[in-house]
Amino acid sequence: MDWQNRSILITGGTGSFGHKFIEIMLREYHPRRLVIFSRDELKQHDMRVAGYNHESLRYFIGDVRDRDRLYRAFNDIDIVVHAAALKQVPACEYNPFEAVATNILGARNVIDAAIDRGVKRVLAMSTDKATAPVNLYGATKLVSEKLFVQGNAYAGADGTRFSGVRYGNVVGSRGSVVPLFKKQAQEGTLTITDKRMTRFWITLEQGVRFVISCIELMQGGEIFIPKLPSLNIMDLARVVAPQANVEFIGIRSGEKLHESMISVDEARQALELEDRFVIQPDHGWWQSDHWARGKKLPDGFEYASDKNDHWLSEDEVRQMVASYEDD
């Protein structure tokens, strides 16, 4: 893909993912224009002060709930990365209408604006919590995924292409457990919900590079899932704060003991590639030969954090935590 002649817009661009995405794009891909679309003027100001003031950068104040603003922002945009979301599980549970307005209705606005403005590709960020969801956040992201997949039918054969990405916990992202453990370590006690808990893990840089590769590969309709290592929460605690005490507080409402990124039912539509899985849409408009090189998954397959072949070693956990410190 000729990134240098592309105009790219990222919704929710002032978040952790947006910072790293913009950094890599400016350093390695040199797009013609890179638009940061977000609703918080202070975070945009802080980005400028931190050095995100390249001549190709543009800052748009706006909310994905505002359909008209999206129509204006998407003018002359080739690629949209949709990262804006309400994603804190407790906040979404307590404010369900707000979660729906941003994560579902906002997704519809992005789809409509992209089609009508002639955007070529839209990649929507999702989450492992969209797989068999048990909380409202996961449920809204599952609906969002369905909207983006079917957006290809609304766009028609020659219109905007929509795909999605699911992945696991991001090391050091806002609200994640690594910075929480580091803060608690100073006080001497870590709070852990359940010692059996496992999660998929990915660094910010890995996540960004995976997203960029998916934009280059997407045909429209796929959900891309990277192959990731798993980690037990106790192994993380021992690396971050080996001398700290541990207090077990019980699993919180809407939280799973283990996460899944491909359910048993979804696996029937999924293919395995060397570094990722691809869930194909189960719709008549999908051309099944797009991913002919992919391998069908065995019957009963589930990609879950407790059934993974790849587990992080103690040294790998240290490197992962160090990558957060470097960021």
Backbone bond lengths (Angstrom), bond angles and torsions (degrees), N, CA, C in turn:
res aa  C-N    CA-C-N  psi(-1)  N-CA   C-N-CA  omega(-1)  CA-C   N-CA-C  phi
1 M - - - 1.469 - - 1.530 110.18 -
2 D 1.310 116.18 137.85 1.461 121.85 179.38 1.529 108.91 -86.92
3 W 1.334 115.98 84.23 1.458 121.01 -176.40 1.532 111.84 -65.02
4 Q 1.306 118.04 -29.11 1.462 120.76 -174.25 1.524 112.65 -66.43
5 N 1.314 117.43 -20.85 1.462 120.75 177.97 1.532 112.60 -105.61
6 R 1.319 116.38 18.86 1.464 121.08 -178.45 1.529 110.78 -109.06
7 S 1.325 114.40 145.23 1.466 121.46 169.37 1.521 107.72 -103.90
8 I 1.319 116.38 127.30 1.464 122.33 -173.62 1.518 109.30 -121.22
9 L 1.316 116.50 138.68 1.459 122.13 174.89 1.511 108.64 -124.89
10 I 1.327 116.54 135.71 1.450 121.46 175.54 1.521 109.25 -119.98
11 T 1.339 116.63 119.45 1.464 120.20 174.54 1.528 108.17 -78.60
12 G 1.322 115.92 147.42 1.460 118.62 -175.35 1.518 111.50 63.71
13 G 1.324 115.96 34.46 1.458 121.49 -170.78 1.513 116.01 -72.82
14 T 1.334 118.58 -7.50 1.458 120.08 179.26 1.521 112.30 -94.41
15 G 1.326 118.28 2.94 1.454 121.50 178.00 1.520 111.94 -78.45
16 S 1.336 115.93 -178.46 1.467 121.30 -178.40 1.523 110.95 -59.06
17 F 1.331 116.89 -46.16 1.455 120.32 179.41 1.524 110.47 -62.86
18 G 1.329 116.73 -43.37 1.454 120.59 -178.71 1.515 112.76 -59.89
19 H 1.333 116.95 -42.37 1.465 120.07 178.37 1.525 111.24 -57.25
20 K 1.323 116.01 -49.15 1.465 119.87 -177.08 1.526 111.20 -70.47
21 F 1.337 117.84 -38.31 1.456 121.62 178.47 1.531 110.33 -60.64
22 I 1.314 116.61 -46.42 1.466 121.02 -178.69 1.523 110.61 -65.98
23 E 1.330 116.18 -41.86 1.466 120.51 178.66 1.530 111.53 -57.57
24 I 1.334 116.95 -48.25 1.468 121.27 -178.11 1.531 110.58 -69.86
25 M 1.322 117.09 -41.10 1.460 120.16 179.23 1.530 111.65 -59.54
26 L 1.324 116.15 -46.41 1.469 119.46 -178.11 1.516 111.87 -68.92
27 R 1.323 117.29 -36.20 1.462 121.10 -175.95 1.523 112.86 -77.52
28 E 1.353 117.38 -35.28 1.461 119.67 -169.52 1.527 114.97 -118.50
29 Y 1.341 118.60 -25.43 1.465 119.64 -171.08 1.530 113.81 -113.81
30 H 1.317 118.53 -23.93 1.469 124.18 171.52 1.533 113.25 53.04
31 P 1.342 117.68 58.39 1.470 118.80 178.84 1.523 111.28 -66.79
32 R 1.330 114.82 157.46 1.462 120.86 179.71 1.523 111.02 -61.71
33 R 1.325 115.51 -40.88 1.470 120.46 179.54 1.522 108.19 -149.11
34 L 1.317 116.62 140.86 1.461 122.25 -179.06 1.524 107.37 -133.32
35 V 1.322 115.78 113.50 1.462 121.55 -173.45 1.524 110.25 -105.48
36 I 1.315 115.81 127.17 1.458 122.90 175.91 1.522 107.52 -99.57
37 F 1.324 116.41 113.41 1.461 122.26 -177.00 1.518 107.85 -111.19
38 S 1.337 116.51 116.75 1.458 120.10 179.18 1.529 109.05 -158.16
39 R 1.317 115.44 168.70 1.465 119.42 -173.48 1.524 114.12 -100.13
40 D 1.347 118.54 -3.08 1.459 121.46 -173.09 1.529 109.67 -108.92
41 E 1.319 116.40 106.53 1.464 120.15 -177.87 1.528 112.04 -66.05
42 L 1.340 117.90 -31.64 1.464 120.50 -179.78 1.526 110.86 -66.86
43 K 1.328 117.25 -42.37 1.468 119.71 178.77 1.523 110.99 -65.78
44 Q 1.319 116.96 -35.73 1.464 118.92 175.49 1.530 110.55 -65.53
45 H 1.325 116.37 -41.94 1.468 120.45 177.10 1.522 110.64 -60.79
46 D 1.339 116.33 -44.29 1.460 120.35 -179.95 1.527 111.37 -62.25
47 M 1.333 117.24 -35.89 1.463 119.99 177.47 1.528 110.79 -64.68
48 R 1.314 116.63 -42.97 1.470 119.62 178.33 1.524 110.38 -60.66
49 V 1.326 116.01 -46.07 1.466 120.89 -178.94 1.527 110.47 -62.10
50 A 1.354 116.12 -34.70 1.467 120.81 -179.07 1.525 112.71 -76.98
51 G 1.349 117.36 -0.91 1.454 120.17 175.27 1.516 115.38 109.22
52 Y 1.323 117.34 2.68 1.465 120.33 177.99 1.533 108.64 -85.88
53 N 1.331 114.83 71.77 1.464 120.15 -176.35 1.529 111.26 -136.63
54 H 1.332 115.13 34.69 1.460 121.55 178.85 1.530 110.05 -61.83
55 E 1.316 116.57 152.67 1.466 120.90 -176.62 1.535 112.70 -63.37
56 S 1.326 118.55 -23.31 1.463 120.50 179.90 1.524 112.70 -87.15
57 L 1.332 117.29 -6.77 1.470 120.97 -178.09 1.521 111.67 -81.35
58 R 1.333 115.56 141.99 1.462 122.63 171.62 1.526 107.98 -131.73
59 Y 1.319 116.07 142.04 1.459 121.13 179.36 1.518 109.46 -113.67
60 F 1.328 116.45 121.50 1.465 121.99 177.29 1.525 109.15 -114.93
61 I 1.326 116.15 122.50 1.469 120.58 169.56 1.525 107.24 -79.04
62 G 1.324 116.30 128.85 1.453 119.46 179.14 1.511 111.41 178.02
63 D 1.315 115.99 164.25 1.456 123.42 -178.90 1.522 107.89 -125.21
64 V 1.322 117.24 138.67 1.467 119.34 179.33 1.524 111.98 -64.83
65 R 1.319 116.97 -13.12 1.473 119.83 174.22 1.536 111.31 -73.00
66 D 1.332 116.08 -18.90 1.463 121.90 -175.63 1.525 109.12 -95.46
67 R 1.307 115.88 96.83 1.462 122.52 -175.75 1.541 111.80 -59.61
68 D 1.322 116.79 -43.29 1.461 120.05 -177.67 1.522 111.87 -63.54
69 R 1.320 116.24 -38.96 1.465 119.58 -179.49 1.525 110.57 -67.26
70 L 1.325 117.36 -36.65 1.456 120.31 176.46 1.526 111.27 -63.66
71 Y 1.342 116.30 -41.02 1.463 119.61 178.23 1.529 110.67 -59.40
72 R 1.315 116.92 -40.51 1.461 120.55 178.24 1.526 110.60 -67.92
73 A 1.342 116.57 -45.23 1.460 120.91 -175.12 1.522 112.35 -67.48
74 F 1.341 117.89 -31.31 1.466 121.47 -175.67 1.528 113.26 -82.29
75 N 1.312 117.44 0.74 1.457 119.62 178.18 1.530 110.35 -62.82
76 D 1.343 117.15 126.95 1.464 123.82 178.91 1.533 112.37 62.43
77 I 1.343 117.19 32.99 1.466 121.98 176.29 1.522 108.80 -105.92
78 D 1.326 116.29 133.82 1.470 121.69 179.19 1.524 112.61 -92.94
79 I 1.337 116.53 -40.12 1.462 121.77 -173.32 1.521 109.32 -132.97
80 V 1.336 116.18 133.05 1.462 121.99 175.04 1.520 108.96 -118.04
81 V 1.334 116.31 129.37 1.460 122.19 168.14 1.518 106.50 -105.53
82 H 1.325 116.07 116.02 1.467 120.45 -174.67 1.525 109.33 -97.15
83 A 1.343 115.15 98.69 1.463 121.31 -178.12 1.517 112.84 -112.76
84 A 1.338 118.58 -4.07 1.459 121.12 -178.65 1.524 110.16 -71.20
85 A 1.321 116.78 132.62 1.463 120.90 178.86 1.521 110.01 -169.16
86 L 1.317 115.83 155.11 1.457 121.17 161.62 1.522 105.46 -90.04
87 K 1.336 117.49 119.01 1.464 119.74 -169.22 1.522 115.26 -127.15
88 Q 1.316 118.06 -4.04 1.458 118.53 177.41 1.531 108.97 -78.40
89 V 1.334 116.09 119.34 1.467 121.00 -172.37 1.528 112.19 -57.17
90 P 1.339 120.48 -50.47 1.476 119.12 -179.40 1.525 112.95 -61.62
91 A 1.347 116.84 -39.09 1.466 120.00 -179.80 1.522 110.97 -64.76
92 C 1.329 117.51 -39.94 1.464 120.61 178.57 1.522 111.10 -67.29
93 E 1.330 117.20 -37.73 1.468 120.27 178.28 1.524 110.93 -63.65
94 Y 1.325 116.73 -39.69 1.467 120.86 -176.47 1.522 112.39 -81.41
95 N 1.342 116.68 -24.09 1.469 122.00 -178.41 1.527 110.14 -125.44
96 P 1.325 117.80 63.48 1.474 119.76 -171.50 1.517 114.25 -63.11
97 F 1.333 117.89 -37.99 1.462 119.41 -179.67 1.529 110.72 -63.45
98 E 1.334 116.26 -37.23 1.465 120.07 179.28 1.526 110.65 -67.02
99 A 1.337 116.75 -40.44 1.462 120.63 178.44 1.525 110.95 -62.34
100 V 1.319 116.58 -42.18 1.467 120.60 178.67 1.527 110.18 -65.58
101 A 1.335 116.90 -42.55 1.467 120.48 -177.08 1.530 111.50 -61.86
102 T 1.330 117.48 -39.55 1.465 120.29 -178.93 1.527 112.13 -84.06
103 N 1.322 116.81 -50.12 1.466 120.39 -169.29 1.528 113.81 -80.94
104 I 1.333 117.12 -27.48 1.470 119.97 -179.20 1.528 111.09 -106.46
105 L 1.335 116.85 -57.35 1.462 118.89 -179.15 1.530 110.62 -67.21
106 G 1.331 116.77 -33.95 1.463 119.73 175.34 1.513 111.43 -63.57
107 A 1.342 117.04 -37.82 1.464 120.69 176.90 1.524 110.58 -62.21
108 R 1.333 116.45 -42.41 1.463 119.32 178.14 1.530 110.69 -60.99
109 N 1.323 116.74 -42.44 1.462 119.80 179.52 1.529 111.49 -61.69
110 V 1.326 116.76 -41.27 1.464 120.73 178.26 1.524 110.29 -62.02
111 I 1.329 116.76 -43.27 1.468 121.17 -179.81 1.526 110.64 -62.77
112 D 1.332 116.91 -49.98 1.463 120.42 -178.77 1.522 111.58 -60.81
113 A 1.340 116.55 -45.39 1.458 120.15 -178.33 1.526 111.16 -65.67
114 A 1.320 116.46 -39.42 1.469 119.82 -179.66 1.526 111.54 -64.56
115 I 1.324 116.58 -43.91 1.469 120.06 179.58 1.526 110.64 -64.16
116 D 1.323 115.73 -48.76 1.463 119.60 -174.63 1.524 112.93 -71.57
117 R 1.331 117.75 -24.75 1.460 121.45 179.63 1.527 112.52 -95.31
118 G 1.330 118.00 -1.07 1.454 120.49 175.71 1.514 115.16 75.46
119 V 1.348 116.49 26.09 1.465 119.37 173.96 1.527 108.63 -62.83
120 K 1.325 117.34 139.32 1.468 120.17 -174.61 1.523 112.58 -81.80
121 R 1.329 117.22 -43.66 1.466 120.23 -176.59 1.519 110.45 -139.37
122 V 1.339 115.23 138.49 1.460 121.97 174.72 1.518 107.98 -128.80
123 L 1.331 116.14 124.11 1.460 120.83 174.98 1.520 108.00 -114.28
124 A 1.330 116.12 121.56 1.461 121.86 -176.27 1.520 110.36 -100.31
125 M 1.315 116.32 132.07 1.451 121.97 177.96 1.520 109.75 -81.10
126 S 1.326 116.33 127.74 1.450 120.96 176.74 1.531 109.15 -121.32
127 T 1.321 117.95 -152.97 1.454 121.72 -171.61 1.515 110.12 -157.88
128 D 1.334 116.21 155.98 1.457 119.38 174.41 1.530 111.53 -62.27
129 K 1.315 116.46 -21.75 1.473 119.57 -179.34 1.526 112.85 -71.45
130 A 1.344 116.92 -9.10 1.465 120.34 175.61 1.528 111.88 -78.90
131 T 1.325 117.38 -11.51 1.466 121.77 178.65 1.521 109.26 -84.44
132 A 1.339 116.76 116.81 1.476 121.36 -178.04 1.532 110.17 45.02
133 P 1.335 118.16 61.75 1.463 121.26 -170.09 1.529 113.77 -64.77
134 V 1.327 115.12 145.37 1.466 121.46 175.95 1.524 111.26 -119.95
135 N 1.340 116.94 0.10 1.466 119.85 176.02 1.522 108.88 -133.64
136 L 1.329 115.71 167.41 1.459 120.22 -175.05 1.523 111.65 -65.95
137 Y 1.321 116.88 -38.80 1.463 118.90 177.96 1.518 110.68 -55.99
138 G 1.328 117.14 -51.14 1.456 120.51 178.82 1.517 112.36 -60.45
139 A 1.334 116.62 -38.90 1.463 120.16 -180.00 1.528 111.63 -65.43
140 T 1.341 116.68 -40.81 1.465 118.76 179.13 1.527 111.06 -67.22
141 K 1.320 117.00 -35.43 1.466 119.19 179.51 1.527 111.16 -73.40
142 L 1.326 117.69 -30.45 1.463 119.47 174.63 1.527 109.97 -65.83
143 V 1.327 117.08 -44.54 1.465 120.15 176.76 1.523 110.24 -61.29
144 S 1.325 116.24 -42.28 1.467 120.28 178.07 1.524 111.08 -58.91
145 E 1.321 117.29 -44.25 1.463 120.57 176.56 1.526 111.13 -56.70
146 K 1.329 116.10 -46.44 1.466 120.10 -179.00 1.528 110.50 -61.13
147 L 1.320 116.80 -39.73 1.462 120.09 179.16 1.523 111.31 -63.67
148 F 1.321 116.41 -44.43 1.465 119.03 -178.05 1.522 111.47 -68.69
149 V 1.321 117.83 -38.03 1.463 119.31 177.37 1.525 110.16 -61.67
150 Q 1.331 116.42 -48.72 1.456 119.74 -177.11 1.524 112.05 -76.00
151 G 1.330 117.12 -13.57 1.458 120.12 174.09 1.514 112.58 -56.63
152 N 1.337 116.94 -26.05 1.458 120.48 177.97 1.527 111.81 -65.12
153 A 1.330 116.65 -33.36 1.463 120.09 177.54 1.525 110.51 -70.41
154 Y 1.338 116.40 -37.20 1.463 120.07 177.65 1.530 110.72 -67.70
155 A 1.334 116.23 -33.51 1.465 119.64 -177.52 1.521 112.23 -75.83
156 G 1.321 117.50 -26.47 1.455 120.29 -178.40 1.519 112.37 85.07
157 A 1.310 115.87 176.71 1.469 121.75 -171.12 1.521 113.55 -62.19
158 D 1.321 117.63 -34.06 1.462 120.38 -174.88 1.526 113.16 -111.79
159 G 1.325 116.53 13.95 1.454 119.49 -175.83 1.521 113.32 -96.49
160 T 1.315 115.55 -157.81 1.461 122.94 -178.09 1.527 110.82 -60.84
161 R 1.318 115.86 139.06 1.470 121.30 175.41 1.521 109.06 -101.47
162 F 1.340 116.31 133.00 1.462 123.23 -179.04 1.528 109.98 -120.89
163 S 1.324 116.68 133.65 1.462 122.41 173.08 1.522 108.72 -143.59
164 G 1.335 116.10 174.04 1.456 120.53 -178.22 1.522 111.96 -136.97
165 V 1.326 114.78 163.41 1.459 122.89 178.15 1.518 108.53 -130.65
166 R 1.332 115.86 131.25 1.464 121.54 169.70 1.519 108.86 -113.07
167 Y 1.313 117.24 136.34 1.468 118.78 164.91 1.509 110.70 -153.07
168 G 1.338 115.85 177.28 1.458 121.84 -169.19 1.510 113.58 -88.67
169 N 1.331 114.94 -155.36 1.450 121.94 -176.55 1.527 111.13 -65.47
170 V 1.321 116.24 134.20 1.458 121.70 -179.05 1.524 108.99 -98.30
171 V 1.311 115.65 125.76 1.459 120.89 -178.41 1.521 110.26 -60.54
172 G 1.316 116.35 121.99 1.453 120.17 172.81 1.512 116.30 78.89
173 S 1.342 118.55 3.87 1.466 118.74 177.01 1.521 109.29 -68.92
174 R 1.311 115.95 163.12 1.464 120.39 -176.66 1.521 110.26 -60.52
175 G 1.335 115.70 126.71 1.452 120.58 179.40 1.517 114.42 87.59
176 S 1.352 117.99 1.00 1.460 119.99 -177.73 1.529 110.33 -83.11
177 V 1.339 115.14 171.51 1.455 120.02 -169.78 1.530 112.97 -78.89
178 V 1.334 119.38 -25.63 1.460 120.05 -177.62 1.531 111.84 -62.14
179 P 1.340 119.39 -53.49 1.474 117.47 176.95 1.530 112.90 -62.86
180 L 1.347 116.92 -31.01 1.465 119.57 176.97 1.526 110.55 -64.06
181 F 1.343 117.03 -47.52 1.458 120.75 179.06 1.522 111.06 -61.14
182 K 1.334 117.66 -39.96 1.457 120.10 -179.35 1.533 111.13 -63.94
183 K 1.317 115.74 -38.17 1.468 119.23 177.56 1.522 110.89 -69.18
184 Q 1.333 117.07 -44.11 1.463 120.87 -179.18 1.526 111.44 -66.61
185 A 1.345 116.69 -30.69 1.461 120.11 -179.48 1.527 111.42 -60.40
186 Q 1.316 116.59 -32.17 1.462 120.28 178.74 1.526 111.52 -66.49
187 E 1.345 115.19 -24.83 1.468 120.14 179.24 1.527 112.12 -95.11
188 G 1.346 117.26 -10.11 1.450 120.91 173.35 1.510 117.05 95.98
189 T 1.341 118.28 -4.50 1.464 120.53 -177.98 1.525 110.45 -138.37
190 L 1.338 116.11 127.03 1.461 121.77 174.48 1.521 109.36 -98.06
191 T 1.325 116.48 138.39 1.468 120.57 174.87 1.524 108.72 -99.59
192 I 1.329 116.55 124.78 1.461 123.19 -178.12 1.520 108.05 -127.61
193 T 1.310 116.44 135.59 1.460 120.18 -176.59 1.526 112.11 -72.20
194 D 1.338 116.43 -47.72 1.467 120.21 -177.78 1.523 108.46 -155.80
195 K 1.315 117.33 130.61 1.468 121.22 -175.52 1.528 112.83 -66.86
196 R 1.331 117.95 -16.34 1.469 120.93 179.67 1.529 112.71 -84.97
197 M 1.304 118.08 -8.37 1.456 122.12 -169.66 1.529 112.22 -64.15
198 T 1.337 115.77 135.10 1.464 122.12 176.55 1.525 109.53 -126.69
199 R 1.326 114.84 154.77 1.455 121.61 178.61 1.532 110.06 -146.70
200 F 1.339 115.43 154.85 1.458 121.40 166.11 1.534 108.09 -78.67
201 W 1.347 116.24 146.58 1.460 119.30 -179.19 1.512 111.69 -131.32
202 I 1.332 115.00 144.63 1.455 122.19 178.78 1.524 107.84 -150.02
203 T 1.330 117.18 145.14 1.460 119.88 175.44 1.525 109.47 -85.07
204 L 1.303 116.07 163.09 1.467 120.18 178.39 1.520 111.43 -59.04
205 E 1.326 115.84 -43.91 1.470 118.55 -178.44 1.525 110.94 -64.54
206 Q 1.330 117.26 -42.11 1.465 119.76 176.98 1.524 110.74 -60.42
207 G 1.333 116.41 -42.07 1.456 120.33 179.98 1.518 112.34 -62.38
208 V 1.321 116.29 -44.22 1.466 120.57 -179.72 1.524 110.65 -64.43
209 R 1.307 116.75 -45.62 1.463 119.41 -178.46 1.531 111.48 -66.09
210 F 1.312 116.20 -33.48 1.465 118.97 176.12 1.525 110.14 -66.18
211 V 1.313 117.23 -43.68 1.462 121.20 178.99 1.524 110.68 -60.62
212 I 1.321 117.60 -44.37 1.465 120.88 179.48 1.526 110.26 -60.40
213 S 1.323 116.86 -42.80 1.468 119.65 179.58 1.527 111.05 -65.19
214 C 1.334 117.41 -35.97 1.468 120.71 179.31 1.529 111.21 -67.23
215 I 1.330 117.34 -37.34 1.461 120.47 176.14 1.526 110.03 -60.40
216 E 1.317 115.83 -40.24 1.461 120.13 -179.05 1.530 112.08 -70.40
217 L 1.340 117.56 -31.88 1.463 121.75 -173.88 1.529 114.33 -94.37
218 M 1.304 118.29 -22.21 1.466 122.00 -168.50 1.528 112.44 -60.97
219 Q 1.334 114.06 140.76 1.456 122.17 172.60 1.529 111.41 -102.96
220 G 1.337 115.39 -20.87 1.460 121.65 -178.19 1.515 110.75 109.88
221 G 1.340 116.92 110.28 1.458 121.58 178.71 1.505 114.55 118.17
222 E 1.337 117.26 -15.76 1.464 120.12 -177.85 1.533 112.01 -79.88
223 I 1.335 114.65 154.14 1.451 122.00 162.42 1.521 106.14 -112.35
224 F 1.329 116.18 117.67 1.461 122.14 -177.99 1.530 110.29 -93.27
225 I 1.321 116.05 139.30 1.465 121.88 -178.96 1.523 108.41 -135.61
226 P 1.325 118.95 119.80 1.460 120.34 179.61 1.526 111.34 -75.44
227 K 1.316 116.17 153.31 1.468 120.26 171.27 1.525 107.82 -80.97
228 L 1.319 115.96 118.14 1.460 121.39 -172.62 1.523 111.22 -125.70
229 P 1.332 117.24 155.46 1.461 120.42 173.59 1.527 111.39 -79.45
230 S 1.327 115.12 157.33 1.461 121.33 174.46 1.528 109.78 -103.80
231 L 1.326 114.08 162.50 1.461 120.47 -179.89 1.521 109.30 -149.68
232 N 1.324 115.82 135.08 1.458 120.66 172.18 1.524 109.53 -82.98
233 I 1.306 116.57 139.82 1.458 121.43 -174.19 1.525 112.47 -60.33
234 M 1.339 117.24 -31.31 1.460 120.22 179.99 1.529 111.24 -69.96
235 D 1.340 117.27 -34.53 1.465 120.19 176.92 1.520 110.68 -64.35
236 L 1.333 116.35 -39.07 1.464 120.08 177.07 1.522 110.42 -64.69
237 A 1.325 117.20 -43.86 1.463 121.31 -179.22 1.525 111.31 -60.84
238 R 1.331 117.13 -40.07 1.468 120.36 -178.56 1.523 111.81 -66.17
239 V 1.326 117.05 -32.56 1.459 120.00 -179.97 1.526 111.12 -78.45
240 V 1.324 117.03 -44.12 1.468 120.79 -175.99 1.524 111.32 -71.20
241 A 1.314 117.35 -41.64 1.469 120.32 -174.90 1.526 109.98 -145.73
242 P 1.346 117.77 74.34 1.467 120.85 -174.36 1.527 114.00 -63.42
243 Q 1.325 117.55 -24.80 1.469 120.35 -177.47 1.525 113.32 -94.33
244 A 1.327 117.09 -5.24 1.473 119.79 -174.12 1.519 111.28 -78.62
245 N 1.332 115.01 152.59 1.455 120.61 170.46 1.524 109.17 -76.48
246 V 1.325 116.41 159.85 1.463 121.78 179.25 1.517 109.40 -122.73
247 E 1.314 114.99 130.14 1.470 121.48 175.86 1.527 108.32 -115.93
248 F 1.324 116.47 122.04 1.465 121.14 179.73 1.524 109.17 -89.99
249 I 1.340 115.72 123.61 1.469 120.15 -172.29 1.524 113.23 -111.74
250 G 1.322 118.43 -3.61 1.463 121.11 178.39 1.524 112.33 89.41
251 I 1.329 115.16 149.77 1.463 121.06 -179.49 1.524 109.91 -64.49
252 R 1.318 115.68 133.39 1.457 121.37 -178.59 1.531 111.10 -80.76
253 S 1.303 115.22 161.53 1.463 120.63 177.93 1.523 110.31 -58.77
254 G 1.331 116.44 132.56 1.458 120.87 178.69 1.516 114.62 80.91
255 E 1.324 117.50 10.75 1.463 121.23 -177.80 1.530 109.78 -109.19
256 K 1.339 116.63 142.23 1.456 121.89 177.44 1.521 110.69 -99.20
257 L 1.337 115.25 153.04 1.455 120.02 174.25 1.534 109.90 -70.79
258 H 1.334 116.60 -40.49 1.460 123.28 176.94 1.528 108.32 -132.13
259 E 1.318 116.49 150.39 1.461 120.73 178.73 1.522 110.44 -102.54
260 S 1.333 114.69 151.55 1.463 121.35 177.11 1.519 108.58 -126.17
261 M 1.336 116.43 141.26 1.457 120.27 176.61 1.525 112.79 -111.07
262 I 1.331 116.73 -16.30 1.462 121.18 170.76 1.520 107.50 -139.36
263 S 1.312 116.91 119.61 1.463 120.31 178.42 1.526 109.96 -78.36
264 V 1.325 115.69 167.38 1.464 120.99 178.40 1.525 110.64 -58.53
265 D 1.314 116.86 -40.41 1.462 120.41 -179.08 1.527 111.83 -71.38
266 E 1.332 117.20 -39.39 1.466 120.09 178.32 1.524 111.68 -66.88
267 A 1.326 116.86 -28.80 1.458 120.74 -176.34 1.526 112.41 -61.07
268 R 1.326 116.85 -24.54 1.467 119.36 179.04 1.523 111.49 -65.47
269 Q 1.333 117.11 -24.48 1.471 121.88 179.18 1.519 112.53 -102.50
270 A 1.334 116.96 4.28 1.462 120.43 -172.37 1.526 111.72 -102.47
271 L 1.332 113.94 152.62 1.455 121.98 176.01 1.525 109.11 -124.44
272 E 1.323 115.04 150.64 1.463 120.69 178.05 1.522 109.97 -105.26
273 L 1.341 116.00 129.44 1.448 122.52 171.10 1.520 108.31 -114.23
274 E 1.309 117.32 -178.95 1.458 119.94 -174.22 1.521 112.71 -60.01
275 D 1.316 117.24 -42.59 1.459 120.25 -173.66 1.523 114.22 -118.51
276 R 1.335 117.45 4.97 1.457 119.89 -174.64 1.522 111.25 -161.25
277 F 1.321 114.03 167.74 1.460 122.16 169.32 1.527 107.84 -112.25
278 V 1.319 116.13 153.22 1.458 121.98 177.24 1.522 108.25 -130.38
279 I 1.340 116.47 117.19 1.458 120.62 173.35 1.524 107.35 -88.41
280 Q 1.316 116.37 117.73 1.458 121.55 -179.19 1.532 110.10 -86.35
281 P 1.319 117.63 145.82 1.468 120.17 178.09 1.526 111.22 -69.77
282 D 1.303 115.22 143.29 1.466 120.99 179.02 1.524 108.96 -97.44
283 H 1.336 115.49 64.98 1.459 121.24 -176.94 1.526 109.73 -135.77
284 G 1.311 116.18 153.60 1.453 121.05 -175.94 1.506 114.58 -63.52
285 W 1.336 117.88 -25.54 1.454 120.08 -177.45 1.531 112.80 -79.37
286 W 1.336 117.62 -10.30 1.466 120.09 -176.20 1.527 110.76 -77.72
287 Q 1.322 115.98 132.52 1.456 122.27 175.93 1.530 108.54 -90.94
288 S 1.317 116.94 108.34 1.458 121.14 -170.59 1.525 113.77 -68.10
289 D 1.339 118.26 -13.18 1.456 120.02 -179.17 1.525 113.20 -86.45
290 H 1.341 117.48 2.88 1.461 120.08 179.26 1.533 111.40 -58.22
291 W 1.327 116.49 -37.77 1.455 121.44 -175.48 1.523 110.14 -119.92
292 A 1.321 115.87 49.28 1.471 121.20 -176.81 1.528 112.15 -60.09
293 R 1.337 117.27 -25.87 1.467 119.61 -178.77 1.528 112.13 -78.95
294 G 1.321 117.81 -8.55 1.454 120.81 -179.85 1.522 112.83 -75.53
295 K 1.337 115.73 153.84 1.463 122.00 -178.94 1.527 109.70 -104.53
296 K 1.323 116.76 131.69 1.461 121.14 177.83 1.526 109.62 -63.67
297 L 1.320 115.56 144.57 1.463 120.97 179.31 1.527 110.30 -84.59
298 P 1.320 117.67 148.94 1.461 120.35 -179.00 1.527 111.56 -67.25
299 D 1.301 116.15 154.42 1.452 121.75 179.09 1.530 109.90 -59.14
300 G 1.333 116.46 133.76 1.457 121.25 179.76 1.516 114.77 84.37
301 F 1.336 117.46 4.75 1.467 120.72 -179.64 1.521 110.59 -66.29
302 E 1.318 116.12 139.25 1.464 122.86 170.98 1.516 108.17 -139.68
303 Y 1.338 116.42 131.73 1.457 120.69 178.44 1.519 107.87 -95.65
304 A 1.329 115.46 93.38 1.456 122.19 -175.47 1.519 110.20 -124.59
305 S 1.337 116.44 153.23 1.463 120.89 -172.85 1.517 113.15 -67.73
306 D 1.331 117.93 -23.29 1.468 120.27 178.96 1.525 112.55 -92.09
307 K 1.346 117.60 -5.67 1.467 121.76 -178.93 1.522 111.28 -118.39
308 N 1.301 115.69 26.47 1.466 121.44 -173.59 1.529 110.84 -86.15
309 D 1.315 116.34 149.65 1.463 121.45 175.50 1.523 112.25 -82.77
310 H 1.326 116.55 -20.48 1.466 120.98 -175.05 1.521 109.88 -114.16
311 W 1.350 116.02 115.94 1.460 122.45 176.43 1.518 108.69 -117.60
312 L 1.309 116.01 139.97 1.455 120.71 -179.89 1.525 110.56 -68.81
313 S 1.326 115.39 132.73 1.460 119.85 172.17 1.526 109.35 -78.07
314 E 1.332 116.33 171.16 1.463 119.71 179.88 1.526 110.92 -62.40
315 D 1.335 116.71 -39.69 1.473 119.79 178.22 1.530 110.98 -65.21
316 E 1.335 116.69 -39.01 1.464 120.19 178.92 1.523 111.13 -66.64
317 V 1.335 116.56 -35.19 1.469 119.68 176.90 1.522 109.62 -64.72
318 R 1.332 116.99 -42.38 1.466 120.30 177.92 1.532 111.12 -60.36
319 Q 1.321 116.13 -43.16 1.465 120.05 178.57 1.524 110.73 -63.67
320 M 1.326 116.38 -39.05 1.457 121.01 179.54 1.526 110.87 -63.76
321 V 1.325 116.04 -45.16 1.466 120.22 178.97 1.520 110.10 -65.65
322 A 1.335 116.79 -38.57 1.469 120.79 178.03 1.512 111.53 -62.96
323 S 1.351 117.23 -34.99 1.460 119.98 178.65 1.520 110.76 -63.71
324 Y 1.334 116.56 -34.52 1.468 120.02 175.92 1.522 109.99 -65.95
325 E 1.336 116.66 -42.30 1.469 119.88 -179.78 1.522 111.29 -63.32
326 D 1.365 115.66 -36.81 1.463 119.23 179.30 1.516 110.91 -65.35
327 D 1.370 116.93 -35.09 1.457 119.61 -179.82 1.519 110.70 -69.00
